[in-house]
Structures are given as C-alpha cells and as structure tokens.
Amino acid sequence: MASSSTGIDNGHDNGSDNSGLMRVLIVGDDVLECRVHETLFSKLEVAEEVQTEMATDKEDLDLHLSGSSFDIILMDIDSSLMDGLEVTRELRAKGVRSMIVGLTSRNAEADKAAFMAAGLDECLEKPLTDEKIKSLVETLEKNN
C-alpha cells in the first residue's frame, strides 16, 4: 500500500527541495506490524510532514524504489518473504544512501554485527517505540 509523492533522497541527489518532508519506507511481511510502525512515525512530530509507504515483498520493494526516494528505510530482518540482509546488500550495491534501519526480534550481538556488516546504519530490537524513532530522526538530522 503506498501513498504517492515526489521524494527527497533514495541515495541519489535529485535536486528537489522538500525541506520539512520526511519520507519513510517500511519493509516487512507483517502488514499489521508495518501499520503500527507507520502510525508511530505519523503521530510523532519529527518533521513538518511525514510520508510513509509500505513494501511487503521484494517486487513491492523494487516498485517503491524505482524512481522514489526515502530518508529512512525500515527493514524487517526477520521477514519470511525476503532476506532483509540480502536486500540491504543489494540496495547498497545500487548506491542507495538512505538510512537503512534493521528491525529484529533477535537480541544476539553476533546477529546484530552481521546485520551491520550487510550495510545497515542501525539495528533495533522490536518493538519499535516513540523513543527509538526520535533517536533515529536525531541521527538522521546529525548526518545530513
């Protein structure tokens, strides 16, 4: 399910000025969980406007990324429909510079190290909370 708009940055500078707009792509196979994450981002006043889109499988993800741009990509590493680590590697190989945040139910440091080695900017344990989102936005703002 997607909303439509032009975007900020999928890793390529498109020169558009969308200051105040934050675009978030939520990738995962659990639609309810994706909706919860979407609601968390939308209810927090982390930007003048937050636009979220969801991708629930690899084809959906490819469709969203072709010509679209995002500030943050939330990647469910535990997805049963696609390998979140492999998708992250592919995105980085394609030059995507968006902040990619892995979400996992695993807490093992070895797992988190493998996730980060795949190209994630952050790896967070589920559930996603208001505080975690605010921290992500602060990190994004510091890096831009």
N, CA, C and O atoms as CSV, one atom per row, in Angstrom:
chain,resi,resn,atom,element,x,y,z
A,1,MET,N,N,0.852,-1.169,0.000
A,1,MET,CA,C,0.000,0.000,0.000
A,1,MET,C,C,0.893,1.225,0.000
A,1,MET,O,O,1.848,1.288,0.774
A,2,ALA,N,N,0.611,2.182,-0.835
A,2,ALA,CA,C,1.517,3.311,-0.994
A,2,ALA,C,C,0.756,4.612,-1.116
A,2,ALA,O,O,-0.384,4.660,-1.578
A,3,SER,N,N,1.417,5.649,-0.692
A,3,SER,CA,C,0.932,6.986,-0.990
A,3,SER,C,C,1.863,7.558,-2.034
A,3,SER,O,O,3.009,7.121,-2.137
A,4,SER,N,N,1.407,8.521,-2.809
A,4,SER,CA,C,2.257,8.998,-3.889
A,4,SER,C,C,2.713,10.419,-3.642
A,4,SER,O,O,1.974,11.256,-3.124
A,5,SER,N,N,3.961,10.669,-4.032
A,5,SER,CA,C,4.553,11.994,-3.919
A,5,SER,C,C,5.955,11.916,-4.477
A,5,SER,O,O,6.500,10.826,-4.654
A,6,THR,N,N,6.535,13.055,-4.754
A,6,THR,CA,C,7.939,13.058,-5.108
A,6,THR,C,C,8.727,13.008,-3.826
A,6,THR,O,O,8.200,13.355,-2.769
A,7,GLY,N,N,9.986,12.582,-3.884
A,7,GLY,CA,C,10.700,12.330,-2.650
A,7,GLY,C,C,11.941,13.131,-2.445
A,7,GLY,O,O,12.255,14.036,-3.218
A,8,ILE,N,N,12.656,12.792,-1.386
A,8,ILE,CA,C,13.861,13.506,-1.014
A,8,ILE,C,C,15.101,12.815,-1.545
A,8,ILE,O,O,15.819,13.394,-2.361
A,9,ASP,N,N,15.372,11.601,-1.110
A,9,ASP,CA,C,16.658,11.002,-1.448
A,9,ASP,C,C,16.629,9.500,-1.287
A,9,ASP,O,O,16.485,8.996,-0.174
A,10,ASN,N,N,16.763,8.784,-2.382
A,10,ASN,CA,C,16.885,7.342,-2.302
A,10,ASN,C,C,18.342,6.945,-2.375
A,10,ASN,O,O,18.675,5.790,-2.642
A,11,GLY,N,N,19.199,7.908,-2.136
A,11,GLY,CA,C,20.612,7.665,-2.263
A,11,GLY,C,C,21.178,8.441,-3.421
A,11,GLY,O,O,22.397,8.488,-3.588
A,12,HIS,N,N,20.358,9.037,-4.205
A,12,HIS,CA,C,20.802,9.829,-5.343
A,12,HIS,C,C,20.226,11.226,-5.178
A,12,HIS,O,O,19.030,11.367,-4.925
A,13,ASP,N,N,21.035,12.247,-5.312
A,13,ASP,CA,C,20.563,13.618,-5.134
A,13,ASP,C,C,19.745,14.017,-6.345
A,13,ASP,O,O,20.278,14.141,-7.448
A,14,ASN,N,N,18.447,14.221,-6.142
A,14,ASN,CA,C,17.595,14.597,-7.264
A,14,ASN,C,C,17.365,16.097,-7.340
A,14,ASN,O,O,16.630,16.577,-8.202
A,15,GLY,N,N,18.002,16.840,-6.427
A,15,GLY,CA,C,17.964,18.287,-6.501
A,15,GLY,C,C,16.672,18.930,-6.039
A,15,GLY,O,O,16.574,20.157,-6.041
A,16,SER,N,N,15.687,18.158,-5.649
A,16,SER,CA,C,14.435,18.764,-5.214
A,16,SER,C,C,14.552,19.235,-3.774
A,16,SER,O,O,15.302,18.669,-2.979
A,17,ASP,N,N,13.798,20.282,-3.451
A,17,ASP,CA,C,13.812,20.809,-2.093
A,17,ASP,C,C,12.507,20.449,-1.411
A,17,ASP,O,O,11.471,21.063,-1.663
A,18,ASN,N,N,12.564,19.462,-0.558
A,18,ASN,CA,C,11.393,19.035,0.189
A,18,ASN,C,C,11.643,19.209,1.675
A,18,ASN,O,O,11.294,18.339,2.473
A,19,SER,N,N,12.254,20.346,2.057
A,19,SER,CA,C,12.546,20.556,3.462
A,19,SER,C,C,11.252,20.476,4.255
A,19,SER,O,O,10.213,20.989,3.839
A,20,GLY,N,N,11.337,19.832,5.385
A,20,GLY,CA,C,10.160,19.638,6.211
A,20,GLY,C,C,9.426,18.349,5.930
A,20,GLY,O,O,8.557,17.958,6.709
A,21,LEU,N,N,9.752,17.670,4.827
A,21,LEU,CA,C,9.119,16.400,4.482
A,21,LEU,C,C,10.078,15.263,4.799
A,21,LEU,O,O,11.235,15.287,4.377
A,22,MET,N,N,9.611,14.283,5.529
A,22,MET,CA,C,10.400,13.083,5.783
A,22,MET,C,C,9.680,11.909,5.146
A,22,MET,O,O,8.501,11.671,5.410
A,23,ARG,N,N,10.403,11.172,4.297
A,23,ARG,CA,C,9.815,10.008,3.628
A,23,ARG,C,C,10.391,8.747,4.234
A,23,ARG,O,O,11.607,8.600,4.355
A,24,VAL,N,N,9.501,7.831,4.618
A,24,VAL,CA,C,9.885,6.594,5.288
A,24,VAL,C,C,9.295,5.422,4.517
A,24,VAL,O,O,8.098,5.398,4.232
A,25,LEU,N,N,10.141,4.447,4.180
A,25,LEU,CA,C,9.687,3.203,3.562
A,25,LEU,C,C,9.765,2.113,4.621
A,25,LEU,O,O,10.819,1.896,5.219
A,26,ILE,N,N,8.659,1.432,4.852
A,26,ILE,CA,C,8.577,0.373,5.854
A,26,ILE,C,C,8.491,-0.953,5.112
A,26,ILE,O,O,7.535,-1.194,4.375
A,27,VAL,N,N,9.496,-1.820,5.307
A,27,VAL,CA,C,9.601,-3.077,4.576
A,27,VAL,C,C,9.415,-4.242,5.542
A,27,VAL,O,O,10.173,-4.378,6.503
A,28,GLY,N,N,8.416,-5.077,5.294
A,28,GLY,CA,C,8.192,-6.245,6.140
A,28,GLY,C,C,7.021,-7.056,5.642
A,28,GLY,O,O,6.221,-6.581,4.836
A,29,ASP,N,N,6.919,-8.292,6.125
A,29,ASP,CA,C,5.856,-9.179,5.656
A,29,ASP,C,C,4.610,-9.146,6.540
A,29,ASP,O,O,3.568,-9.674,6.151
A,30,ASP,N,N,4.700,-8.545,7.703
A,30,ASP,CA,C,3.569,-8.460,8.629
A,30,ASP,C,C,2.889,-7.100,8.449
A,30,ASP,O,O,3.380,-6.083,8.939
A,31,VAL,N,N,1.763,-7.092,7.745
A,31,VAL,CA,C,1.079,-5.841,7.415
A,31,VAL,C,C,0.663,-5.095,8.679
A,31,VAL,O,O,0.775,-3.871,8.736
A,32,LEU,N,N,0.187,-5.816,9.690
A,32,LEU,CA,C,-0.226,-5.164,10.935
A,32,LEU,C,C,0.963,-4.473,11.606
A,32,LEU,O,O,0.854,-3.333,12.056
A,33,GLU,N,N,2.090,-5.167,11.667
A,33,GLU,CA,C,3.293,-4.571,12.258
A,33,GLU,C,C,3.738,-3.345,11.456
A,33,GLU,O,O,4.135,-2.334,12.037
A,34,CYS,N,N,3.675,-3.430,10.139
A,34,CYS,CA,C,4.026,-2.283,9.290
A,34,CYS,C,C,3.103,-1.103,9.573
A,34,CYS,O,O,3.552,0.042,9.630
A,35,ARG,N,N,1.827,-1.379,9.747
A,35,ARG,CA,C,0.861,-0.308,10.044
A,35,ARG,C,C,1.148,0.341,11.401
A,35,ARG,O,O,1.004,1.554,11.556
A,36,VAL,N,N,1.554,-0.470,12.381
A,36,VAL,CA,C,1.914,0.079,13.694
A,36,VAL,C,C,3.101,1.018,13.546
A,36,VAL,O,O,3.104,2.111,14.111
A,37,HIS,N,N,4.111,0.599,12.789
A,37,HIS,CA,C,5.286,1.449,12.566
A,37,HIS,C,C,4.890,2.724,11.825
A,37,HIS,O,O,5.376,3.811,12.139
A,38,GLU,N,N,4.017,2.584,10.853
A,38,GLU,CA,C,3.526,3.739,10.094
A,38,GLU,C,C,2.818,4.723,11.030
A,38,GLU,O,O,3.031,5.933,10.944
A,39,THR,N,N,1.986,4.201,11.913
A,39,THR,CA,C,1.260,5.044,12.868
A,39,THR,C,C,2.216,5.754,13.818
A,39,THR,O,O,2.036,6.934,14.118
A,40,LEU,N,N,3.239,5.031,14.295
A,40,LEU,CA,C,4.220,5.648,15.193
A,40,LEU,C,C,4.899,6.838,14.522
A,40,LEU,O,O,5.011,7.909,15.118
A,41,PHE,N,N,5.349,6.653,13.291
A,41,PHE,CA,C,6.006,7.752,12.578
A,41,PHE,C,C,5.045,8.909,12.347
A,41,PHE,O,O,5.416,10.071,12.512
A,42,SER,N,N,3.819,8.595,11.967
A,42,SER,CA,C,2.849,9.637,11.635
A,42,SER,C,C,2.423,10.458,12.845
A,42,SER,O,O,2.209,11.664,12.727
A,43,LYS,N,N,2.297,9.822,14.003
A,43,LYS,CA,C,1.798,10.552,15.177
A,43,LYS,C,C,2.867,11.412,15.831
A,43,LYS,O,O,2.547,12.382,16.519
A,44,LEU,N,N,4.130,11.068,15.627
A,44,LEU,CA,C,5.206,11.859,16.220
A,44,LEU,C,C,5.475,13.079,15.358
A,44,LEU,O,O,5.441,12.994,14.130
A,45,GLU,N,N,5.734,14.173,15.969
A,45,GLU,CA,C,6.027,15.390,15.217
A,45,GLU,C,C,7.533,15.494,14.998
A,45,GLU,O,O,8.192,16.387,15.530
A,46,VAL,N,N,8.067,14.558,14.199
A,46,VAL,CA,C,9.506,14.517,13.940
A,46,VAL,C,C,9.881,15.353,12.721
A,46,VAL,O,O,11.062,15.614,12.490
A,47,ALA,N,N,8.900,15.768,11.949
A,47,ALA,CA,C,9.117,16.623,10.783
A,47,ALA,C,C,7.811,17.363,10.520
A,47,ALA,O,O,6.765,17.009,11.063
A,48,GLU,N,N,7.883,18.391,9.682
A,48,GLU,CA,C,6.654,19.111,9.336
A,48,GLU,C,C,5.635,18.165,8.719
A,48,GLU,O,O,4.435,18.270,8.973
A,49,GLU,N,N,6.127,17.243,7.907
A,49,GLU,CA,C,5.257,16.254,7.275
A,49,GLU,C,C,6.012,14.941,7.180
A,49,GLU,O,O,7.173,14.912,6.771
A,50,VAL,N,N,5.352,13.858,7.558
A,50,VAL,CA,C,5.931,12.523,7.436
A,50,VAL,C,C,5.075,11.744,6.456
A,50,VAL,O,O,3.858,11.644,6.611
A,51,GLN,N,N,5.732,11.195,5.444
A,51,GLN,CA,C,5.028,10.387,4.458
A,51,GLN,C,C,5.587,8.976,4.544
A,51,GLN,O,O,6.797,8.780,4.428
A,52,THR,N,N,4.720,7.995,4.746
A,52,THR,CA,C,5.171,6.613,4.844
A,52,THR,C,C,4.602,5.795,3.697
A,52,THR,O,O,3.503,6.052,3.207
A,53,GLU,N,N,5.374,4.809,3.286
A,53,GLU,CA,C,4.933,3.831,2.299
A,53,GLU,C,C,5.343,2.471,2.816
A,53,GLU,O,O,6.295,2.355,3.588
A,54,MET,N,N,4.624,1.430,2.391
A,54,MET,CA,C,4.941,0.079,2.836
A,54,MET,C,C,5.264,-0.813,1.647
A,54,MET,O,O,4.682,-0.687,0.569
A,55,ALA,N,N,6.211,-1.718,1.876
A,55,ALA,CA,C,6.535,-2.753,0.899
A,55,ALA,C,C,6.492,-4.083,1.640
A,55,ALA,O,O,7.172,-4.258,2.651
A,56,THR,N,N,5.696,-5.017,1.138
A,56,THR,CA,C,5.539,-6.283,1.847
A,56,THR,C,C,6.204,-7.466,1.148
A,56,THR,O,O,6.200,-8.575,1.683
A,57,ASP,N,N,6.771,-7.252,-0.029
A,57,ASP,CA,C,7.538,-8.304,-0.690
A,57,ASP,C,C,8.574,-7.662,-1.608
A,57,ASP,O,O,8.586,-6.443,-1.781
A,58,LYS,N,N,9.434,-8.476,-2.191
A,58,LYS,CA,C,10.562,-7.973,-2.987
A,58,LYS,C,C,10.082,-7.152,-4.188
A,58,LYS,O,O,10.651,-6.101,-4.482
A,59,GLU,N,N,9.049,-7.617,-4.879
A,59,GLU,CA,C,8.546,-6.889,-6.041
A,59,GLU,C,C,8.003,-5.519,-5.628
A,59,GLU,O,O,8.226,-4.517,-6.308
A,60,ASP,N,N,7.296,-5.495,-4.515
A,60,ASP,CA,C,6.753,-4.248,-3.984
A,60,ASP,C,C,7.884,-3.289,-3.629
A,60,ASP,O,O,7.805,-2.093,-3.909
A,61,LEU,N,N,8.931,-3.819,-3.015
A,61,LEU,CA,C,10.092,-3.007,-2.652
A,61,LEU,C,C,10.740,-2.423,-3.903
A,61,LEU,O,O,11.044,-1.231,-3.946
A,62,ASP,N,N,10.953,-3.256,-4.920
A,62,ASP,CA,C,11.561,-2.779,-6.166
A,62,ASP,C,C,10.717,-1.677,-6.804
A,62,ASP,O,O,11.252,-0.693,-7.316
A,63,LEU,N,N,9.404,-1.847,-6.769
A,63,LEU,CA,C,8.496,-0.851,-7.330
A,63,LEU,C,C,8.628,0.477,-6.586
A,63,LEU,O,O,8.680,1.540,-7.204
A,64,HIS,N,N,8.680,0.409,-5.267
A,64,HIS,CA,C,8.803,1.633,-4.473
A,64,HIS,C,C,10.122,2.344,-4.737
A,64,HIS,O,O,10.175,3.574,-4.761
A,65,LEU,N,N,11.176,1.582,-4.934
A,65,LEU,CA,C,12.492,2.194,-5.067
A,65,LEU,C,C,12.794,2.682,-6.475
A,65,LEU,O,O,13.711,3.482,-6.659
A,66,SER,N,N,12.051,2.224,-7.469
A,66,SER,CA,C,12.317,2.683,-8.828
A,66,SER,C,C,11.786,4.102,-8.989
A,66,SER,O,O,10.589,4.321,-9.169
A,67,GLY,N,N,12.695,5.043,-8.921
A,67,GLY,CA,C,12.323,6.437,-9.089
A,67,GLY,C,C,11.847,7.132,-7.830
A,67,GLY,O,O,11.645,8.346,-7.844
A,68,SER,N,N,11.663,6.407,-6.754
A,68,SER,CA,C,11.237,7.016,-5.494
A,68,SER,C,C,12.445,7.251,-4.608
A,68,SER,O,O,13.524,6.708,-4.844
A,69,SER,N,N,12.252,8.055,-3.603
A,69,SER,CA,C,13.351,8.343,-2.690
A,69,SER,C,C,12.830,8.387,-1.258
A,69,SER,O,O,11.688,8.767,-1.002
A,70,PHE,N,N,13.698,7.987,-0.333
A,70,PHE,CA,C,13.314,7.885,1.067
A,70,PHE,C,C,14.446,8.363,1.956
A,70,PHE,O,O,15.622,8.210,1.625
A,71,ASP,N,N,14.075,8.946,3.094
A,71,ASP,CA,C,15.062,9.344,4.091
A,71,ASP,C,C,15.449,8.158,4.961
A,71,ASP,O,O,16.624,7.961,5.270
A,72,ILE,N,N,14.451,7.369,5.354
A,72,ILE,CA,C,14.667,6.207,6.210
A,72,ILE,C,C,13.978,5.007,5.582
A,72,ILE,O,O,12.840,5.100,5.121
A,73,ILE,N,N,14.678,3.876,5.568
A,73,ILE,CA,C,14.087,2.608,5.157
A,73,ILE,C,C,14.126,1.694,6.372
A,73,ILE,O,O,15.203,1.339,6.851
A,74,LEU,N,N,12.947,1.309,6.874
A,74,LEU,CA,C,12.861,0.349,7.977
A,74,LEU,C,C,12.778,-1.036,7.362
A,74,LEU,O,O,11.835,-1.333,6.628
A,75,MET,N,N,13.757,-1.890,7.652
A,75,MET,CA,C,13.856,-3.211,7.036
A,75,MET,C,C,13.652,-4.284,8.097
A,75,MET,O,O,14.457,-4.411,9.020
A,76,ASP,N,N,12.568,-5.062,7.965
A,76,ASP,CA,C,12.341,-6.176,8.888
A,76,ASP,C,C,13.303,-7.293,8.509
A,76,ASP,O,O,13.141,-7.948,7.479
A,77,ILE,N,N,14.297,-7.499,9.347
A,77,ILE,CA,C,15.317,-8.510,9.064
A,77,ILE,C,C,14.743,-9.914,9.199
A,77,ILE,O,O,15.263,-10.852,8.595
A,78,ASP,N,N,13.686,-10.071,9.977
A,78,ASP,CA,C,13.095,-11.384,10.243
A,78,ASP,C,C,11.991,-11.755,9.253
A,78,ASP,O,O,11.285,-12.740,9.468
A,79,SER,N,N,11.831,-11.000,8.190
A,79,SER,CA,C,10.766,-11.242,7.221
A,79,SER,C,C,10.867,-12.646,6.629
A,79,SER,O,O,11.955,-13.110,6.290
A,80,SER,N,N,9.724,-13.312,6.509
A,80,SER,CA,C,9.721,-14.652,5.922
A,80,SER,C,C,9.632,-14.605,4.396
A,80,SER,O,O,9.875,-15.615,3.735
A,81,LEU,N,N,9.287,-13.447,3.832
A,81,LEU,CA,C,9.099,-13.345,2.387
A,81,LEU,C,C,10.341,-12.902,1.629
A,81,LEU,O,O,10.445,-13.121,0.422
A,82,MET,N,N,11.288,-12.277,2.337
A,82,MET,CA,C,12.520,-11.848,1.679
A,82,MET,C,C,13.624,-11.768,2.715
A,82,MET,O,O,13.367,-11.573,3.903
A,83,ASP,N,N,14.844,-11.920,2.257
A,83,ASP,CA,C,16.008,-11.853,3.130
A,83,ASP,C,C,16.403,-10.390,3.297
A,83,ASP,O,O,16.976,-9.786,2.390
A,84,GLY,N,N,16.095,-9.827,4.456
A,84,GLY,CA,C,16.367,-8.417,4.712
A,84,GLY,C,C,17.830,-8.050,4.575
A,84,GLY,O,O,18.157,-6.946,4.139
A,85,LEU,N,N,18.718,-8.972,4.945
A,85,LEU,CA,C,20.149,-8.691,4.817
A,85,LEU,C,C,20.567,-8.639,3.357
A,85,LEU,O,O,21.324,-7.758,2.951
A,86,GLU,N,N,20.073,-9.585,2.569
A,86,GLU,CA,C,20.404,-9.604,1.145
A,86,GLU,C,C,19.832,-8.375,0.444
A,86,GLU,O,O,20.497,-7.779,-0.403
A,87,VAL,N,N,18.621,-7.998,0.787
A,87,VAL,CA,C,18.007,-6.809,0.197
A,87,VAL,C,C,18.832,-5.570,0.548
A,87,VAL,O,O,19.041,-4.701,-0.299
A,88,THR,N,N,19.299,-5.489,1.795
A,88,THR,CA,C,20.134,-4.358,2.212
A,88,THR,C,C,21.422,-4.316,1.401
A,88,THR,O,O,21.833,-3.250,0.941
A,89,ARG,N,N,22.062,-5.470,1.223
A,89,ARG,CA,C,23.287,-5.524,0.402
A,89,ARG,C,C,23.006,-5.031,-1.017
A,89,ARG,O,O,23.791,-4.267,-1.579
A,90,GLU,N,N,21.884,-5.469,-1.594
A,90,GLU,CA,C,21.514,-5.053,-2.950
A,90,GLU,C,C,21.293,-3.545,-3.022
A,90,GLU,O,O,21.742,-2.892,-3.963
A,91,LEU,N,N,20.605,-2.998,-2.032
A,91,LEU,CA,C,20.351,-1.557,-2.020
A,91,LEU,C,C,21.653,-0.777,-1.959
A,91,LEU,O,O,21.824,0.207,-2.679
A,92,ARG,N,N,22.565,-1.205,-1.113
A,92,ARG,CA,C,23.860,-0.517,-1.003
A,92,ARG,C,C,24.653,-0.657,-2.301
A,92,ARG,O,O,25.311,0.290,-2.729
A,93,ALA,N,N,24.594,-1.836,-2.929
A,93,ALA,CA,C,25.303,-2.048,-4.194
A,93,ALA,C,C,24.743,-1.147,-5.296
A,93,ALA,O,O,25.469,-0.766,-6.214
A,94,LYS,N,N,23.460,-0.807,-5.210
A,94,LYS,CA,C,22.828,0.084,-6.187
A,94,LYS,C,C,23.080,1.551,-5.871
A,94,LYS,O,O,22.630,2.432,-6.603
A,95,GLY,N,N,23.800,1.818,-4.779
A,95,GLY,CA,C,24.137,3.191,-4.436
A,95,GLY,C,C,23.133,3.900,-3.551
A,95,GLY,O,O,23.213,5.118,-3.393
A,96,VAL,N,N,22.193,3.177,-2.973
A,96,VAL,CA,C,21.203,3.802,-2.092
A,96,VAL,C,C,21.893,4.247,-0.809
A,96,VAL,O,O,22.514,3.445,-0.111
A,97,ARG,N,N,21.773,5.543,-0.511
A,97,ARG,CA,C,22.416,6.116,0.681
A,97,ARG,C,C,21.427,6.424,1.793
A,97,ARG,O,O,21.819,6.960,2.829
A,98,SER,N,N,20.177,6.103,1.606
A,98,SER,CA,C,19.176,6.323,2.656
A,98,SER,C,C,19.614,5.628,3.936
A,98,SER,O,O,20.348,4.641,3.895
A,99,MET,N,N,19.159,6.149,5.078
A,99,MET,CA,C,19.409,5.458,6.342
A,99,MET,C,C,18.584,4.176,6.328
A,99,MET,O,O,17.357,4.224,6.238
A,100,ILE,N,N,19.259,3.025,6.415
A,100,ILE,CA,C,18.559,1.743,6.458
A,100,ILE,C,C,18.653,1.217,7.884
A,100,ILE,O,O,19.741,1.038,8.431
A,101,VAL,N,N,17.489,0.976,8.470
A,101,VAL,CA,C,17.402,0.537,9.858
A,101,VAL,C,C,16.805,-0.862,9.891
A,101,VAL,O,O,15.675,-1.076,9.453
A,102,GLY,N,N,17.570,-1.808,10.411
A,102,GLY,CA,C,17.088,-3.172,10.551
A,102,GLY,C,C,16.282,-3.331,11.825
A,102,GLY,O,O,16.681,-2.854,12.888
A,103,LEU,N,N,15.156,-3.996,11.715
A,103,LEU,CA,C,14.330,-4.314,12.879
A,103,LEU,C,C,14.353,-5.819,13.072
A,103,LEU,O,O,14.131,-6.573,12.125
A,104,THR,N,N,14.622,-6.260,14.294
A,104,THR,CA,C,14.738,-7.686,14.546
A,104,THR,C,C,14.165,-8.054,15.901
A,104,THR,O,O,14.097,-7.229,16.812
A,105,SER,N,N,13.754,-9.305,16.019
A,105,SER,CA,C,13.316,-9.817,17.313
A,105,SER,C,C,14.475,-10.506,18.022
A,105,SER,O,O,14.349,-10.931,19.170
A,106,ARG,N,N,15.605,-10.612,17.328
A,106,ARG,CA,C,16.790,-11.252,17.913
A,106,ARG,C,C,17.626,-10.216,18.650
A,106,ARG,O,O,17.741,-9.069,18.217
A,107,ASN,N,N,18.206,-10.631,19.765
A,107,ASN,CA,C,18.991,-9.705,20.569
A,107,ASN,C,C,20.467,-10.091,20.624
A,107,ASN,O,O,21.244,-9.437,21.320
A,108,ALA,N,N,20.865,-11.133,19.910
A,108,ALA,CA,C,22.250,-11.600,19.971
A,108,ALA,C,C,23.185,-10.598,19.298
A,108,ALA,O,O,22.914,-10.130,18.192
A,109,GLU,N,N,24.274,-10.278,19.966
A,109,GLU,CA,C,25.250,-9.327,19.422
A,109,GLU,C,C,25.841,-9.827,18.105
A,109,GLU,O,O,26.110,-9.026,17.210
A,110,ALA,N,N,26.046,-11.138,17.976
A,110,ALA,CA,C,26.596,-11.692,16.731
A,110,ALA,C,C,25.644,-11.430,15.570
A,110,ALA,O,O,26.083,-11.093,14.470
A,111,ASP,N,N,24.347,-11.582,15.809
A,111,ASP,CA,C,23.355,-11.297,14.768
A,111,ASP,C,C,23.403,-9.826,14.385
A,111,ASP,O,O,23.405,-9.485,13.203
A,112,LYS,N,N,23.443,-8.960,15.385
A,112,LYS,CA,C,23.470,-7.521,15.112
A,112,LYS,C,C,24.724,-7.134,14.339
A,112,LYS,O,O,24.665,-6.278,13.457
A,113,ALA,N,N,25.855,-7.752,14.656
A,113,ALA,CA,C,27.100,-7.471,13.929
A,113,ALA,C,C,26.965,-7.886,12.467
A,113,ALA,O,O,27.424,-7.171,11.576
A,114,ALA,N,N,26.345,-9.027,12.215
A,114,ALA,CA,C,26.133,-9.485,10.834
A,114,ALA,C,C,25.200,-8.531,10.098
A,114,ALA,O,O,25.409,-8.237,8.921
A,115,PHE,N,N,24.178,-8.052,10.785
A,115,PHE,CA,C,23.244,-7.111,10.175
A,115,PHE,C,C,23.964,-5.827,9.776
A,115,PHE,O,O,23.769,-5.313,8.674
A,116,MET,N,N,24.792,-5.317,10.672
A,116,MET,CA,C,25.511,-4.074,10.394
A,116,MET,C,C,26.500,-4.272,9.243
A,116,MET,O,O,26.680,-3.377,8.416
A,117,ALA,N,N,27.135,-5.431,9.191
A,117,ALA,CA,C,28.083,-5.724,8.109
A,117,ALA,C,C,27.385,-5.759,6.750
A,117,ALA,O,O,28.024,-5.526,5.724
A,118,ALA,N,N,26.102,-6.043,6.732
A,118,ALA,CA,C,25.341,-6.085,5.476
A,118,ALA,C,C,25.067,-4.690,4.928
A,118,ALA,O,O,24.660,-4.541,3.776
A,119,GLY,N,N,25.291,-3.662,5.759
A,119,GLY,CA,C,25.103,-2.298,5.270
A,119,GLY,C,C,24.058,-1.487,6.008
A,119,GLY,O,O,23.730,-0.375,5.593
A,120,LEU,N,N,23.532,-2.027,7.098
A,120,LEU,CA,C,22.562,-1.258,7.881
A,120,LEU,C,C,23.250,-0.097,8.578
A,120,LEU,O,O,24.426,-0.183,8.931
A,121,ASP,N,N,22.518,0.982,8.775
A,121,ASP,CA,C,23.019,2.110,9.561
A,121,ASP,C,C,22.732,1.908,11.039
A,121,ASP,O,O,23.498,2.348,11.896
A,122,GLU,N,N,21.634,1.245,11.327
A,122,GLU,CA,C,21.213,0.971,12.706
A,122,GLU,C,C,20.532,-0.390,12.725
A,122,GLU,O,O,19.978,-0.834,11.719
A,123,CYS,N,N,20.578,-1.046,13.879
A,123,CYS,CA,C,19.848,-2.294,14.071
A,123,CYS,C,C,19.128,-2.191,15.405
A,123,CYS,O,O,19.763,-2.057,16.451
A,124,LEU,N,N,17.809,-2.252,15.368
A,124,LEU,CA,C,16.999,-2.083,16.569
A,124,LEU,C,C,16.194,-3.338,16.852
A,124,LEU,O,O,15.712,-4.016,15.944
A,125,GLU,N,N,16.065,-3.623,18.129
A,125,GLU,CA,C,15.236,-4.745,18.544
A,125,GLU,C,C,13.774,-4.306,18.576
A,125,GLU,O,O,13.452,-3.205,19.022
A,126,LYS,N,N,12.903,-5.180,18.099
A,126,LYS,CA,C,11.468,-4.927,18.157
A,126,LYS,C,C,11.025,-5.000,19.612
A,126,LYS,O,O,11.634,-5.734,20.390
A,127,PRO,N,N,10.016,-4.285,19.999
A,127,PRO,CA,C,9.153,-3.424,19.200
A,127,PRO,C,C,9.755,-2.031,19.017
A,127,PRO,O,O,10.542,-1.560,19.838
A,128,LEU,N,N,9.368,-1.401,17.937
A,128,LEU,CA,C,9.763,-0.019,17.682
A,128,LEU,C,C,8.933,0.879,18.603
A,128,LEU,O,O,7.725,0.691,18.747
A,129,THR,N,N,9.593,1.848,19.217
A,129,THR,CA,C,8.914,2.740,20.166
A,129,THR,C,C,9.095,4.195,19.744
A,129,THR,O,O,9.897,4.502,18.862
A,130,ASP,N,N,8.346,5.077,20.379
A,130,ASP,CA,C,8.484,6.515,20.129
A,130,ASP,C,C,9.926,6.958,20.336
A,130,ASP,O,O,10.478,7.701,19.524
A,131,GLU,N,N,10.531,6.498,21.424
A,131,GLU,CA,C,11.895,6.908,21.753
A,131,GLU,C,C,12.884,6.454,20.681
A,131,GLU,O,O,13.791,7.201,20.314
A,132,LYS,N,N,12.711,5.237,20.181
A,132,LYS,CA,C,13.609,4.727,19.141
A,132,LYS,C,C,13.460,5.539,17.854
A,132,LYS,O,O,14.452,5.832,17.186
A,133,ILE,N,N,12.239,5.898,17.510
A,133,ILE,CA,C,12.017,6.699,16.305
A,133,ILE,C,C,12.646,8.077,16.460
A,133,ILE,O,O,13.321,8.559,15.551
A,134,LYS,N,N,12.430,8.704,17.594
A,134,LYS,CA,C,13.023,10.025,17.828
A,134,LYS,C,C,14.540,9.962,17.741
A,134,LYS,O,O,15.168,10.868,17.194
A,135,SER,N,N,15.135,8.900,18.277
A,135,SER,CA,C,16.585,8.726,18.203
A,135,SER,C,C,17.050,8.575,16.754
A,135,SER,O,O,18.074,9.141,16.371
A,136,LEU,N,N,16.305,7.814,15.948
A,136,LEU,CA,C,16.639,7.652,14.526
A,136,LEU,C,C,16.603,8.987,13.801
A,136,LEU,O,O,17.498,9.302,13.017
A,137,VAL,N,N,15.570,9.763,14.065
A,137,VAL,CA,C,15.426,11.060,13.403
A,137,VAL,C,C,16.564,11.989,13.816
A,137,VAL,O,O,17.102,12.716,12.980
A,138,GLU,N,N,16.933,11.973,15.087
A,138,GLU,CA,C,18.061,12.790,15.548
A,138,GLU,C,C,19.346,12.383,14.841
A,138,GLU,O,O,20.122,13.243,14.423
A,139,THR,N,N,19.578,11.081,14.704
A,139,THR,CA,C,20.767,10.588,14.000
A,139,THR,C,C,20.738,11.023,12.545
A,139,THR,O,O,21.757,11.459,12.008
A,140,LEU,N,N,19.589,10.909,11.905
A,140,LEU,CA,C,19.445,11.326,10.508
A,140,LEU,C,C,19.762,12.805,10.355
A,140,LEU,O,O,20.474,13.196,9.430
A,141,GLU,N,N,19.244,13.624,11.249
A,141,GLU,CA,C,19.480,15.070,11.178
A,141,GLU,C,C,20.948,15.411,11.395
A,141,GLU,O,O,21.467,16.322,10.751
A,142,LYS,N,N,21.623,14.702,12.286
A,142,LYS,CA,C,23.052,14.939,12.529
A,142,LYS,C,C,23.883,14.598,11.303
A,142,LYS,O,O,24.877,15.263,11.009
A,143,ASN,N,N,23.467,13.551,10.586
A,143,ASN,CA,C,24.240,13.077,9.432
A,143,ASN,C,C,23.952,13.854,8.156
A,143,ASN,O,O,24.669,13.695,7.168
A,144,ASN,N,N,22.926,14.684,8.155
A,144,ASN,CA,C,22.588,15.450,6.938
A,144,ASN,C,C,23.077,16.849,7.003
A,144,ASN,O,O,22.875,17.618,6.064
